[in-house]
Amino acid sequence: MENTRFKISQYACAVLLIVSSIALVAYQVVHIDDVAGGLLVYVAQAFLLAATV
């Protein structure tokens, strides 16, 4: 039971990281027409963390 709950929280965190990074990039592209370098670093780290899960 405990192991299943831990795995679900890991996968939920990974999905939220991917969704949040895509949403932030979409917001910047629509409103600013550019993607900042700091946001690219966040996206790279979010995808890396999600991939390791």
N, C-alpha and C positions, 0 to 999 in steps of 0.2 A: 504493500500500500504506500509506504513512504517513498520507495524508489519510483513508483509510477507518478506520484505527485511531483517529485523532483524533475523527472523527464518532461512532464507536461509544462512545468514552469520554465524549463530551459528552452523548449521549442516555442513557447509563447513569447519569451523574451527575444528570441532570434527573429520571429516573424515581426514583432513590433519594431525592432531595429531596422529591418529592411523596409517596412512600410513607412516609417518616419523619415528615413533617408530619401526615399523616392518622393515623398510628399514635400520635403524641404527643397529638393532640387526642382520639382515642378513649380513650386511657389516662386522661387527665384527666377526661373526662366520666364514665367508668365508676367511677373510684375517688374522685374529689373532687366530682363533680356540678357542676363549674364549669370554665370555661376562662379561664386567666390572661391578662392583657393582653400580657405579654411573649411568650407562646406565639402569640398572634394576630399579633404583629409578625413572628415567625419564619415562620409559615405564609404571610403575605403576601409576605415577601421570597423564600421558597422557590418559591412559585408564580410570582412575577415573574421570577426567574432561570430557572426551567424554561421559561417562555413565551418568553424571549428566545433560548433555545437552539433 
